[in-house]
């Protein structure tokens, strides 16, 4: 085998392969470093720790000069573009021709996507269990609730209440109606979603949803700024269910926003494989507390006074059934950004 063969072999490995000298300066790094925004020639001779912004997970960052030991540990590395990668590092002493240690060599494997996928699978399993529990509870509640509703109507007709008494009856009937709505939402959340797919312009779907909630955002004097990607192809979606998702996301943005503020609604076409269509909704509301971020898609989790906490759970189920994903991230200054991703079929 020629030297060029081995060089090509190392440069085409999906992991980062590197070697540093006794002072922690790069002696070698393969071409995979280009994916992190660097050219390997600019790193040769430069310090490992100074160039790659690193943080040891679980322990304090150790000196790379533990040269006599083979190690495996996790780190976070911030690349040249500012993106954080969670990586597994395997390092071992690098011996010279005379058997003496001349540095350290190792492999860096990016496990960011793998960890996200594992977390997603865990969340899906947890949500499936919650869905089964919710279905059982909803079925148990529905029959006695119907009986309460019917008997309230009979008593109201027989007793013909007046004044304060009729107000109490009406409050009771309103609360029963609220409970019926929650039970229906629970059953909708748990049941399998069947899609009636059609080709539809996402911009048109968004405009229809905005027209539906026009009174809500106009009442709060909220301005809506739209920016639609003219290159975006038609999306293969269930029109009714996507309308439900858009209404949920847009209403959340309106309810979270202060009077006189602005909401941005953006579509993007990502034409690099795999091609995707994105809908991004940015508000400037009160945001989401960091401790609450991991619960926002859980059923029954809601910070709204009268919220059932099922809207985002149902929205995520619908998007997932379209083969897409939904993310919610805090914005740097104020508010949140909701990103809906759909495959560009």
Secondary structure, DSSP 8 states (H G I E B T S, - for coil): --HHHHHHHHHT-SSEEEEEETTSBEEEE-GGGGGGT--HHHHTTSBHHHHSEEEESSS----TT-TT--EEEEEEEE-TTS-EEEEEEEEEEEE-TTS-EEEEEEEEEE-HHHHHHHHHHHHHHHHHHHHHHHHHHHHHHHHHHHHHHHHHHHHHHHH---THHHHHHHHHHHHHHHHHHHHHHHHHHHS-----EEEE-HHHHHHHHHHHTHHHHHHTT-EEEEE--TT---EEEEHHHHHHHHHHHHHHHHHHS-TT-EEEEEEEEE-SSS-EEEEEEE--SS---GGGGGGTTSTT---STT--S-HHHHHHHHHHHTT-EEEEEE-SSSSEEEEEEEE--
